[in-house]
Amino acid sequence: MQRPIALAAAGIVATIVGGALIATTILAPSDRLAACRTGNVAGGFDRLGGPFTLLDGAGREVTDADVITEPSLVYFGYTSCPDVCPVDNARNAAAVDILAEDHGIEAQPVFITVDPARDTPEVMGDYAANMHPEMVGLSGSEEQIAAAAKAYSTYYARADDDPDYYLMNHQTMTYLVLPEEGTVEFFKRDDGPEEVARRTACLVEAVD
């Protein structure tokens, strides 16, 4: 069930999520980042992202200001995800390596669970450490996760009633968030690591 839903969501060129219209159109020339972007958000990228308070892998409460201290590829998913999340997180991890090796840019993948009942801070910390040394895994209460997802206009919902092995439906966008700038771009599932790294480098250099 999850794979068709996720693939369908990734293949939609225009998606309405939480009232934010995301469409792959070029921004107006007045936007200083327009040359680096392939996407647009109705009302501006300020509508994606914002303050959050979550728990890191050690169970410490952290805010967005604590986490987003360097260019960050923010992705919402869950550790029990059978196919989509591991691939997307691996893509983001590979993009971070390309940024460091080819562009001299230090960046980090950030993985926020949409399944806090199973993804405790410890589970998220272990998952992140196994995926990439720079990955940050974040959990929190149901209310904290809902608030973070709402800030990023990210949809998620439990897909079935299995008490232990249920699946979660969720949005599969990755958001590029820069310190002091906020969210400046989003990436779809079919954007490869080289493309993610290329556009990220362009945007990081454009704001310097």
C-alpha positions as a Markdown table, in Angstrom:
| # | Residue | x | y | z |
|---|---|---|---|---|
| 1 | Met | 0.0 | 0.0 | 0.0 |
| 2 | Gln | 2.7 | 2.4 | 1.0 |
| 3 | Arg | 4.9 | 2.2 | -2.2 |
| 4 | Pro | 2.1 | 3.3 | -4.6 |
| 5 | Ile | 1.0 | 6.1 | -2.4 |
| 6 | Ala | 4.6 | 7.4 | -1.9 |
| 7 | Leu | 5.5 | 7.1 | -5.6 |
| 8 | Ala | 2.3 | 8.8 | -6.6 |
| 9 | Ala | 3.0 | 11.6 | -4.2 |
| 10 | Ala | 6.5 | 12.0 | -5.5 |
| 11 | Gly | 5.3 | 12.1 | -9.1 |
| 12 | Ile | 2.8 | 14.8 | -8.7 |
| 13 | Val | 4.2 | 18.1 | -10.1 |
| 14 | Ala | 1.8 | 20.3 | -8.2 |
| 15 | Thr | 0.9 | 19.2 | -4.7 |
| 16 | Ile | -1.3 | 20.9 | -2.2 |
| 17 | Val | -0.2 | 20.1 | 1.3 |
| 18 | Gly | -1.4 | 22.0 | 4.4 |
| 19 | Gly | -2.5 | 24.9 | 2.2 |
| 20 | Ala | 1.0 | 25.4 | 0.6 |
| 21 | Leu | 1.0 | 24.9 | -3.2 |
| 22 | Ile | 4.3 | 23.4 | -4.4 |
| 23 | Ala | 4.8 | 23.5 | -8.1 |
| 24 | Thr | 7.9 | 23.0 | -10.3 |
| 25 | Thr | 8.0 | 26.5 | -11.8 |
| 26 | Ile | 10.8 | 29.0 | -11.9 |
| 27 | Leu | 10.5 | 31.9 | -9.5 |
| 28 | Ala | 10.4 | 35.5 | -10.5 |
| 29 | Pro | 13.8 | 37.1 | -11.5 |
| 30 | Ser | 13.6 | 39.3 | -8.5 |
| 31 | Asp | 14.3 | 36.4 | -6.2 |
| 32 | Arg | 18.0 | 36.3 | -5.7 |
| 33 | Leu | 17.9 | 32.5 | -5.4 |
| 34 | Ala | 15.8 | 31.9 | -8.5 |
| 35 | Ala | 18.7 | 30.8 | -10.7 |
| 36 | Cys | 19.3 | 27.9 | -8.3 |
| 37 | Arg | 15.8 | 26.7 | -7.8 |
| 38 | Thr | 13.4 | 24.5 | -9.9 |
| 39 | Gly | 10.5 | 24.9 | -7.5 |
| 40 | Asn | 8.1 | 27.5 | -6.1 |
| 41 | Val | 5.8 | 27.7 | -3.2 |
| 42 | Ala | 2.6 | 29.8 | -3.4 |
| 43 | Gly | 3.1 | 32.7 | -0.9 |
| 44 | Gly | 6.8 | 32.1 | -0.8 |
| 45 | Phe | 9.2 | 29.6 | 0.8 |
| 46 | Asp | 8.6 | 31.2 | 4.2 |
| 47 | Arg | 5.4 | 29.1 | 4.3 |
| 48 | Leu | 7.6 | 26.0 | 4.7 |
| 49 | Gly | 9.4 | 25.4 | 7.9 |
| 50 | Gly | 9.6 | 27.3 | 11.2 |
| 51 | Pro | 10.3 | 26.8 | 14.9 |
| 52 | Phe | 10.1 | 23.4 | 16.4 |
| 53 | Thr | 10.9 | 21.7 | 19.7 |
| 54 | Leu | 11.8 | 18.0 | 19.5 |
| 55 | Leu | 14.0 | 15.4 | 21.2 |
| 56 | Asp | 17.4 | 14.3 | 20.0 |
| 57 | Gly | 18.9 | 10.8 | 20.1 |
| 58 | Ala | 19.9 | 11.4 | 23.8 |
| 59 | Gly | 16.4 | 12.4 | 24.7 |
| 60 | Arg | 17.4 | 16.1 | 25.1 |
| 61 | Glu | 14.9 | 18.7 | 24.1 |
| 62 | Val | 16.2 | 20.7 | 21.1 |
| 63 | Thr | 14.9 | 23.5 | 19.0 |
| 64 | Asp | 15.3 | 24.3 | 15.4 |
| 65 | Ala | 17.9 | 26.8 | 16.3 |
| 66 | Asp | 19.9 | 24.1 | 18.0 |
| 67 | Val | 19.6 | 21.7 | 15.1 |
| 68 | Ile | 19.8 | 23.9 | 11.9 |
| 69 | Thr | 23.3 | 25.2 | 12.4 |
| 70 | Glu | 24.5 | 24.3 | 8.9 |
| 71 | Pro | 22.8 | 23.5 | 5.6 |
| 72 | Ser | 20.3 | 20.8 | 6.4 |
| 73 | Leu | 18.3 | 18.3 | 4.3 |
| 74 | Val | 15.2 | 17.8 | 6.4 |
| 75 | Tyr | 13.1 | 14.7 | 5.8 |
| 76 | Phe | 10.0 | 13.3 | 7.6 |
| 77 | Gly | 9.6 | 9.5 | 7.8 |
| 78 | Tyr | 9.9 | 6.6 | 10.2 |
| 79 | Thr | 12.4 | 3.9 | 10.9 |
| 80 | Ser | 10.0 | 0.9 | 10.3 |
| 81 | Cys | 9.4 | 2.2 | 6.7 |
| 82 | Pro | 10.1 | -0.8 | 4.5 |
| 83 | Asp | 11.3 | 0.9 | 1.3 |
| 84 | Val | 10.8 | 4.6 | 0.7 |
| 85 | Cys | 12.5 | 6.1 | 3.8 |
| 86 | Pro | 15.7 | 4.1 | 3.7 |
| 87 | Val | 16.2 | 5.1 | 0.0 |
| 88 | Asp | 15.4 | 8.8 | 0.6 |
| 89 | Asn | 17.6 | 9.0 | 3.7 |
| 90 | Ala | 20.5 | 7.2 | 1.8 |
| 91 | Arg | 20.1 | 9.7 | -1.1 |
| 92 | Asn | 20.3 | 12.6 | 1.4 |
| 93 | Ala | 23.3 | 11.1 | 3.1 |
| 94 | Ala | 25.0 | 10.7 | -0.3 |
| 95 | Ala | 24.3 | 14.3 | -1.3 |
| 96 | Val | 25.9 | 15.5 | 2.0 |
| 97 | Asp | 29.0 | 13.5 | 1.1 |
| 98 | Ile | 29.1 | 15.0 | -2.4 |
| 99 | Leu | 28.7 | 18.5 | -1.0 |
| 100 | Ala | 31.7 | 18.0 | 1.3 |
| 101 | Glu | 33.9 | 16.3 | -1.3 |
| 102 | Asp | 33.1 | 18.3 | -4.4 |
| 103 | His | 32.0 | 21.7 | -3.1 |
| 104 | Gly | 33.7 | 22.0 | 0.3 |
| 105 | Ile | 30.3 | 22.5 | 2.0 |
| 106 | Glu | 29.5 | 20.9 | 5.3 |
| 107 | Ala | 25.9 | 19.9 | 5.5 |
| 108 | Gln | 23.8 | 17.4 | 7.5 |
| 109 | Pro | 20.8 | 15.2 | 6.9 |
| 110 | Val | 18.0 | 15.6 | 9.4 |
| 111 | Phe | 15.5 | 12.8 | 9.9 |
| 112 | Ile | 12.3 | 13.6 | 11.8 |
| 113 | Thr | 10.0 | 10.7 | 12.7 |
| 114 | Val | 6.3 | 10.7 | 12.0 |
| 115 | Asp | 5.9 | 7.6 | 14.2 |
| 116 | Pro | 6.9 | 8.7 | 17.7 |
| 117 | Ala | 5.1 | 5.8 | 19.3 |
| 118 | Arg | 7.8 | 3.4 | 18.0 |
| 119 | Asp | 10.6 | 5.8 | 17.1 |
| 120 | Thr | 11.8 | 6.8 | 20.5 |
| 121 | Pro | 14.7 | 9.2 | 20.8 |
| 122 | Glu | 17.1 | 6.2 | 21.3 |
| 123 | Val | 15.7 | 4.4 | 18.2 |
| 124 | Met | 16.1 | 7.6 | 16.1 |
| 125 | Gly | 19.6 | 8.2 | 17.4 |
| 126 | Asp | 20.7 | 4.6 | 16.5 |
| 127 | Tyr | 19.1 | 4.8 | 13.1 |
| 128 | Ala | 20.7 | 8.1 | 12.3 |
| 129 | Ala | 24.1 | 7.0 | 13.5 |
| 130 | Asn | 23.9 | 3.9 | 11.3 |
| 131 | Met | 22.8 | 5.9 | 8.2 |
| 132 | His | 25.4 | 8.7 | 8.3 |
| 133 | Pro | 27.8 | 10.1 | 10.9 |
| 134 | Glu | 26.3 | 13.6 | 10.4 |
| 135 | Met | 22.7 | 12.6 | 10.4 |
| 136 | Val | 20.5 | 14.0 | 13.2 |
| 137 | Gly | 17.6 | 11.9 | 14.2 |
| 138 | Leu | 14.7 | 13.6 | 16.0 |
| 139 | Ser | 11.6 | 12.3 | 17.9 |
| 140 | Gly | 9.3 | 13.8 | 20.4 |
| 141 | Ser | 5.7 | 13.7 | 21.7 |
| 142 | Glu | 2.8 | 13.3 | 19.4 |
| 143 | Glu | 2.1 | 17.0 | 19.8 |
| 144 | Gln | 5.7 | 18.0 | 19.1 |
| 145 | Ile | 5.8 | 15.9 | 15.9 |
| 146 | Ala | 2.4 | 17.2 | 14.7 |
| 147 | Ala | 3.6 | 20.8 | 15.3 |
| 148 | Ala | 6.9 | 20.2 | 13.3 |
| 149 | Ala | 5.0 | 18.5 | 10.5 |
| 150 | Lys | 2.5 | 21.3 | 10.3 |
| 151 | Ala | 5.3 | 23.9 | 10.1 |
| 152 | Tyr | 6.7 | 22.1 | 7.0 |
| 153 | Ser | 3.2 | 21.4 | 5.6 |
| 154 | Thr | 4.0 | 17.7 | 5.7 |
| 155 | Tyr | 1.2 | 15.2 | 5.7 |
| 156 | Tyr | 1.3 | 11.9 | 7.6 |
| 157 | Ala | -1.2 | 9.4 | 8.9 |
| 158 | Arg | -1.3 | 5.8 | 10.1 |
| 159 | Ala | -2.2 | 3.5 | 7.2 |
| 160 | Asp | -3.7 | 0.5 | 9.0 |
| 161 | Asp | -4.8 | -0.9 | 12.4 |
| 162 | Asp | -2.1 | -3.5 | 12.9 |
| 163 | Pro | -1.0 | -2.9 | 16.6 |
| 164 | Asp | 2.7 | -3.6 | 16.0 |
| 165 | Tyr | 3.6 | -3.6 | 12.3 |
| 166 | Tyr | 1.4 | -0.8 | 10.9 |
| 167 | Leu | 2.6 | 1.4 | 8.1 |
| 168 | Met | 2.5 | 5.2 | 7.9 |
| 169 | Asn | 1.5 | 7.2 | 4.9 |
| 170 | His | 3.6 | 10.4 | 4.6 |
| 171 | Gln | 4.9 | 13.1 | 2.4 |
| 172 | Thr | 8.2 | 12.3 | 0.8 |
| 173 | Met | 9.7 | 15.8 | 0.1 |
| 174 | Thr | 13.1 | 16.7 | 1.4 |
| 175 | Tyr | 13.5 | 20.3 | 2.5 |
| 176 | Leu | 16.7 | 22.3 | 2.2 |
| 177 | Val | 16.9 | 24.6 | 5.3 |
| 178 | Leu | 19.7 | 27.1 | 5.7 |
| 179 | Pro | 20.6 | 28.9 | 9.0 |
| 180 | Glu | 19.3 | 32.4 | 9.1 |
| 181 | Glu | 17.5 | 31.8 | 5.8 |
| 182 | Gly | 15.0 | 29.1 | 6.6 |
| 183 | Thr | 13.6 | 26.7 | 3.9 |
| 184 | Val | 14.9 | 27.7 | 0.5 |
| 185 | Glu | 14.2 | 24.6 | -1.7 |
| 186 | Phe | 12.5 | 21.2 | -1.7 |
| 187 | Phe | 13.6 | 18.0 | -3.5 |
| 188 | Lys | 11.4 | 15.3 | -4.9 |
| 189 | Arg | 12.2 | 11.5 | -4.7 |
| 190 | Asp | 13.4 | 11.4 | -8.3 |
| 191 | Asp | 16.1 | 14.0 | -7.7 |
| 192 | Gly | 19.4 | 12.1 | -7.4 |
| 193 | Pro | 22.1 | 12.8 | -4.9 |
| 194 | Glu | 24.2 | 14.7 | -7.5 |
| 195 | Glu | 21.2 | 17.0 | -8.3 |
| 196 | Val | 20.5 | 17.6 | -4.7 |
| 197 | Ala | 24.1 | 18.5 | -4.1 |
| 198 | Arg | 24.3 | 20.7 | -7.1 |
| 199 | Arg | 21.2 | 22.8 | -6.2 |
| 200 | Thr | 22.2 | 22.9 | -2.6 |
| 201 | Ala | 25.7 | 24.2 | -3.4 |
| 202 | Cys | 24.2 | 26.8 | -5.7 |
| 203 | Leu | 21.8 | 28.0 | -3.0 |
| 204 | Val | 24.4 | 28.0 | -0.2 |
| 205 | Glu | 26.8 | 30.1 | -2.4 |
| 206 | Ala | 24.0 | 32.4 | -3.4 |
| 207 | Val | 23.3 | 33.5 | 0.2 |
| 208 | Asp | 27.0 | 33.9 | 1.2 |
